[in-house]
Structure formats: C-alpha cells, structure tokens
Amino acid sequence: MKKFLLLCAAFALAPAAARAQSEIIEQVLVKVNGDIITKTELEQRQVAILRQRLQGQVDQEAMKNDAQLKKMLAEITPQVLVNAVDELLLLQHGKELGLKLSDEQFRQVVNNIRKEQGLQDEKKFQEALASENMTMEDLRKQLERQMLIEQVQRQEVGSKLTITEEEARQYYAKHPDEFTEAAAIMLREILVAVPAAEGNTVNVARDDEAKKKIDDVRARALKAEDFAKLAAEVSESSSKANGGLIGPFAPADMSPQLKTLIDKMKPGDITPPIRTPRGYQLFKLESLKAEALQPFDKVRDLIAEKVAGARTQTEMRKFLSRLRAQAIIEWKNDELRKVYEKQLAAADSSGGAQ
C-alpha cells in the first residue's frame, strides 16, 4: 500500500482541507507561460517534502512548534519553488512535442501498480484511492506528469549521453578507487569457551582444561583432519553450524592481535591458540583476496552508468536553463520570487543539480 502511495505522493499527501479549498478559491503565486502555480499546490509540495523528511510520520511535536515548523519550511521552500517551476516547464515542453499518456498506456500502468501492490481486487483498489482522497482522474494526471517529464528527459538529454571508449578509459584512469575491490578475508574458527567464575574471576582449572582441549584440537588439525568437521564437532561458537566459517571481512575489521598473525599466514595455515574474553580460539585462513583494481572490460558498463549519471545532471541543468530563459515567468508574490531567484543563483554558482 505504501509503495502505491509513493507513486502519487505529490497529490496524495495533500490535506483534504486544502484539496477542498482549491475547488473554491485559489491564490495564484506565479504564472509560467500562462500556466499557474497556486498556493495550494505549493502547500501540497511542502507537506510532501516534510513527510518524506520525517519518514512518512508527521512529527506532532515539531508541527506544534511554530519556530521549528518555520525553520523547516524555510529550508525546503526554495528548492520546492524551483522544482515546481521546472516541472511545469518540462510538462509544457512535453505537450509541445505532442507527448501524452494514451488510454492503453494508462491501463497498463494501473494494472502493473495493482499487481505489484496486491490491489487486483477492484474494491481494494478503490479503497486505496479513497483512503488518499484520490480519484482515477487524479491518478491519471499524476502518472501523466511523471511520464511526460521522463520522456522529455529521454528525448532532450538522453541523446547526449553516449560515451565513447576514450571517455570511458579516461574516467577509469582518473577514478581507480571507484573500481578497486577491497581486500577480503575468510576464516574458519574453533572456540573452546572458558566460563567466568563467580565475580568474573578466572577459574584456573577450567582455563587449563580449555587450553589442553584447544591444543589437542590444533594438533588434530595439523595432522590434516578437516578443520570444518572439527569445528562442527568441537567448537562452542554459533559458527560451528557452518563449519566455523566466518567472513568475508576487511583486514581492518580484525583485532590487532589476530591481524598480526594473519598477516604472516597463507591460505590453509592455522593460528596458535589465542586467548580471548570468550575462551580459546583457533583460526584457519580459508581465503585471502588482496586489494585489486578490476579490469577495465569488467567495469565498462559501470563506468558508462557513472558517467551518464553525472552527464544527465549537467545536461538537464543546461536544458532547464534554456527553458527558463525562453519562458515568461510572472511572479504574483515578490517574496517568493526573491527566494526562487536566490536559489537559482546559488545552484548556478555551485554547479549543483536542480
């Protein structure tokens, strides 16, 4: 149900009172090429972002605190305004290109939503819509908005995302850390526990008994007995169910005492008994994978994905800048206009994505 709601959050998260108000009277905040953004629409977006920040749960205390609420609104409103104008520009451009959501496409999308969210029963689906004060027409409008924006991005930006072999290799050479696999160690362990005596003191007799047992086990392992079978037979660690296997983990995650021993070992070697707070432990180095740069051919697709992601943001910024420059944007609220322009200037100076 919650996944279903995320598909239409901008509309569905709007308070019912605000929805009802919009049918009576609207305060226009800005006109973009003749299309309007109203106070109600701004409030809907603000509520949606606030709920996302609060992980879908309205923090009642925060909402009752006027100072806290004003602070949160001041933080989110600049980008909310930019996004609202940009989305309207993208929608207008999509319509100029003749893009629209056909009846068949809408049916397919809705059927997929119903199937994925277990809402194939008509009654349950209608209840889900009603619980969010939505109609099928509301859902269609939201889905069409999303579809138009995605298609405009693909048509106007997607064609510029082709990455040449030379570009890919340059990226690979400049960002080796992104394609380096970390060192990883797999161990097998055997634990002979030493229960603490009263007052957390060491019971010497029990300690000696455990030490003798672990020495005997190590001797058997050194005589080529299967370490995994020994772990299953003797170990008092939960890892015995898996033949004592633990890992993989990074060398830095080991205790200094164990790391010093492992650094001198090769796969198949067994440590001397180690006294730990749990008792006596043996470790066998099962495998050791050194840090290694992955071959270019293996990560070619990943490189393309990384470069395309960064280039998409850059090209979208350029495209939106052109749309804004060509648009007639008439602000009806001077305070919001200043907030909007300040946010654009900050984004331009930092090179940040809109």
C-alpha positions in Angstrom: 0.0 0.0 0.0 2.8 2.4 1.0 4.7 1.7 -2.3 1.5 2.5 -4.2 1.2 5.8 -2.3 4.7 6.8 -3.2 3.8 6.8 -6.9 1.4 9.7 -6.4 2.9 11.4 -3.3 2.7 14.9 -4.5 -1.0 14.7 -4.9 -2.0 12.2 -2.3 -0.1 13.8 0.6 -2.1 17.0 0.2 -4.5 17.6 3.1 -8.1 17.1 2.3 -8.9 20.6 3.5 -6.5 22.1 1.1 -8.0 20.0 -1.7 -11.4 21.2 -0.9 -10.2 24.8 -0.7 -8.8 24.5 -4.2 -12.3 23.9 -5.5 -13.5 27.2 -4.1 -10.7 29.8 -4.5 -7.1 29.8 -5.4 -4.3 32.3 -4.7 -2.0 32.4 -7.8 1.7 32.6 -6.8 3.3 32.6 -10.3 2.4 32.2 -13.9 4.7 30.2 -16.2 3.9 30.8 -19.9 0.3 31.4 -18.8 0.0 28.2 -16.6 -0.3 28.9 -12.9 1.1 27.5 -9.7 -1.2 28.2 -6.8 -0.7 28.5 -3.0 -2.5 25.2 -2.6 -0.1 23.4 -4.9 2.9 24.9 -3.1 1.5 23.7 0.2 0.9 20.2 -1.2 4.6 20.0 -2.2 5.7 21.4 1.2 3.7 18.8 3.1 5.0 16.0 0.8 8.6 17.0 1.5 8.1 17.4 5.2 6.6 14.0 5.4 9.4 12.5 3.5 11.9 14.1 5.8 10.0 12.7 8.8 9.9 9.2 7.1 6.2 9.4 6.4 5.3 10.1 10.0 4.1 13.6 10.9 6.1 14.7 14.0 3.3 16.2 16.0 5.6 18.0 18.4 7.5 19.6 15.6 4.3 20.6 13.8 3.1 22.2 17.0 6.3 24.2 17.4 5.8 27.3 15.2 9.5 28.2 15.3 10.6 24.6 14.3 8.0 24.5 11.5 9.0 27.9 10.1 12.6 26.7 10.1 11.8 23.5 8.3 9.7 25.4 5.7 12.4 28.0 5.2 14.9 25.1 4.4 12.7 23.3 1.9 10.7 26.1 0.2 13.5 27.5 -2.1 14.1 24.1 -3.9 10.3 23.3 -3.8 9.7 26.5 -5.8 12.4 25.7 -8.3 11.2 22.2 -8.8 7.6 23.3 -9.2 8.5 25.8 -12.0 10.9 23.4 -13.7 8.3 20.6 -13.7 5.8 22.9 -15.3 8.3 23.9 -18.0 9.0 20.3 -18.7 5.3 19.5 -18.9 4.7 22.3 -21.3 7.6 21.2 -23.5 6.3 17.7 -23.5 2.9 18.9 -24.7 4.6 20.9 -27.4 6.3 17.7 -28.5 2.9 16.0 -28.7 3.5 13.6 -25.8 0.6 12.2 -23.9 -0.4 9.2 -21.9 -2.8 7.1 -24.0 -5.7 5.2 -22.6 -3.9 1.9 -23.2 -0.7 3.1 -21.6 -2.7 4.3 -18.5 -4.5 0.9 -18.3 -1.1 -0.9 -18.5 0.5 1.2 -15.8 -2.5 0.9 -13.4 -2.6 -2.8 -14.0 1.1 -3.1 -13.1 0.6 -1.0 -9.9 -2.4 -3.1 -8.9 -0.5 -6.3 -9.5 2.7 -5.2 -7.7 0.8 -3.9 -4.7 -1.7 -6.7 -4.4 -4.6 -4.5 -5.3 -6.1 -6.6 -8.1 -9.4 -6.7 -6.3 -11.4 -3.7 -7.6 -12.9 -3.0 -4.2 -9.4 -2.9 -2.5 -8.0 -0.7 -5.3 -10.9 1.8 -4.9 -10.5 1.8 -1.2 -6.8 2.6 -1.6 -7.6 5.6 -3.8 -10.4 6.7 -1.4 -8.1 6.5 1.6 -5.9 9.1 0.0 -8.8 11.3 -1.2 -7.9 10.4 -4.8 -9.9 9.6 -7.9 -8.9 7.7 -11.1 -8.6 11.0 -12.8 -6.3 12.3 -10.1 -4.1 9.2 -10.5 -4.1 9.6 -14.3 -3.0 13.2 -14.1 -0.1 12.4 -11.7 1.1 9.4 -13.8 0.9 11.5 -17.0 3.0 14.2 -15.3 5.6 11.7 -14.5 5.6 10.1 -17.9 5.9 13.4 -19.8 8.8 14.6 -17.6 10.6 11.3 -18.1 10.0 11.3 -21.9 11.2 14.9 -22.3 14.4 14.0 -20.4 15.0 11.0 -22.6 14.4 13.0 -25.8 16.3 16.1 -24.9 19.1 14.7 -22.8 19.3 11.0 -23.5 20.7 11.5 -27.0 23.7 13.3 -25.4 24.7 10.5 -23.0 26.6 8.3 -25.5 30.0 7.6 -24.0 33.0 6.9 -26.3 35.6 4.3 -25.5 38.2 7.0 -24.9 35.9 8.9 -22.4 35.3 5.6 -20.5 39.0 4.9 -20.3 39.8 8.4 -19.2 37.3 8.1 -16.4 38.7 4.7 -15.4 42.2 6.1 -15.2 41.2 9.2 -13.1 39.0 7.2 -10.7 40.8 4.0 -9.8 39.4 4.0 -6.3 35.9 3.5 -7.6 36.8 0.3 -9.3 39.2 -1.2 -6.8 37.9 -4.3 -4.9 38.8 -4.2 -1.2 40.9 -6.9 0.4 38.7 -9.6 1.9 39.4 -12.4 4.3 37.6 -15.6 5.0 38.4 -17.6 8.2 37.2 -20.7 10.0 37.2 -20.6 13.8 37.0 -23.1 16.6 36.1 -21.8 20.1 36.6 -23.6 23.3 34.8 -21.5 25.8 36.0 -20.7 29.3 33.1 -19.7 31.5 33.8 -17.0 34.0 33.8 -17.9 37.6 31.9 -16.1 40.3 32.8 -12.4 40.3 34.1 -12.7 36.8 37.4 -14.2 38.1 39.2 -16.9 36.1 38.8 -20.5 37.2 42.3 -21.8 36.7 41.3 -25.4 36.5 38.7 -24.7 33.8 41.2 -22.5 31.9 43.8 -25.2 32.0 41.2 -27.7 30.8 40.2 -25.5 27.9 43.8 -24.8 26.9 44.6 -28.5 26.8 41.4 -29.1 24.7 42.3 -26.4 22.2 45.9 -27.7 21.9 44.6 -31.2 21.2 42.2 -29.9 18.5 45.0 -27.9 16.9 47.2 -31.0 16.8 44.5 -32.9 15.1 44.1 -30.1 12.5 47.8 -30.0 11.9 47.6 -33.7 11.1 45.3 -32.9 8.2 42.0 -33.5 9.9 39.3 -31.5 8.2 39.0 -28.1 10.1 35.4 -27.7 9.2 34.5 -31.1 10.6 36.5 -30.3 13.7 34.6 -27.0 14.2 31.3 -28.8 13.8 32.4 -31.4 16.4 34.2 -29.3 19.0 33.5 -25.6 18.6 31.3 -23.7 21.0 30.7 -20.8 18.7 27.5 -20.4 16.7 29.6 -20.6 13.5 30.0 -24.4 14.1 26.8 -24.8 12.1 28.7 -23.6 9.1 31.9 -25.5 9.8 33.3 -22.5 11.6 33.2 -20.3 8.6 33.2 -16.5 9.2 33.6 -13.6 6.9 34.3 -12.1 4.5 35.6 -9.0 6.2 38.3 -6.4 5.7 41.7 -6.8 7.5 41.0 -3.5 9.3 38.0 -5.2 11.0 40.1 -7.7 12.8 41.6 -7.3 16.3 45.3 -6.1 16.2 46.3 -9.5 17.8 44.6 -11.5 15.1 45.7 -9.2 12.2 49.3 -9.6 13.3 49.0 -13.4 13.0 47.0 -13.4 9.7 49.5 -11.0 8.0 52.1 -13.7 8.3 49.9 -16.6 7.1 48.9 -18.0 3.7 45.6 -19.8 2.9 45.4 -23.1 4.8 47.6 -22.0 7.7 46.3 -22.3 11.3 47.0 -19.9 14.1 48.3 -20.9 17.5 45.5 -20.9 20.2 44.5 -17.3 21.1 43.1 -16.4 24.5 40.2 -14.1 24.1 37.4 -13.0 26.6 35.3 -15.8 25.2 37.9 -18.5 25.8 40.5 -20.1 23.5 40.2 -19.8 19.7 41.9 -21.3 16.7 41.6 -19.7 13.3 42.3 -21.2 9.9 42.9 -18.8 7.0 40.4 -20.0 4.4 41.0 -17.5 1.7 42.7 -14.1 1.2 41.7 -11.8 -1.6 44.1 -8.9 -2.0 43.0 -5.4 -2.9 42.9 -5.2 -6.7 41.9 -2.9 -9.4 39.2 -4.5 -11.5 40.0 -4.9 -15.3 38.5 -2.2 -17.5 36.5 -4.6 -19.6 34.8 -5.9 -16.4 33.6 -2.5 -15.3 32.9 -0.9 -18.7 29.1 -0.9 -18.1 29.6 0.6 -14.6 31.7 3.3 -16.0 29.1 4.2 -18.6 26.5 4.3 -15.8 28.5 6.6 -13.6 29.4 9.0 -16.5 25.9 9.0 -17.8 24.5 9.8 -14.3 26.8 12.8 -13.9 26.2 14.0 -17.5 22.4 13.7 -17.1 22.5 16.2 -14.3 24.7 18.6 -16.3 22.7 18.4 -19.4 19.4 18.7 -17.5 20.7 21.9 -15.9 21.6 23.3 -19.3 18.3 22.3 -20.8 16.2 23.8 -17.9 18.3 27.0 -18.0 17.3 27.3 -21.7 13.6 26.7 -20.9 13.7 29.3 -18.1 15.4 31.8 -20.3 12.7 31.4 -23.0 9.8 31.4 -20.6 7.6 34.2 -19.4 7.6 33.8 -15.6 5.3 36.3 -13.8 5.5 36.3 -10.1 2.5 37.4 -8.1 4.4 37.2 -4.8 7.5 39.2 -4.7 8.9 37.5 -1.6 8.7 34.1 -3.2 10.3 35.5 -6.4 13.3 36.6 -4.4 13.5 33.1 -2.7 13.3 31.4 -6.2 15.9 33.7 -7.8 18.3 33.3 -4.8 18.1 29.5 -5.0 18.8 29.5 -8.8 21.8 31.8 -8.3 23.2 29.6 -5.5 22.7 26.5 -7.7 24.4 28.1 -10.7 27.4 29.3 -8.5 27.9 25.8 -7.0 27.2 23.9 -10.2 24.5 21.9 -8.3 21.7 20.0 -9.9 18.2 21.4 -9.8 
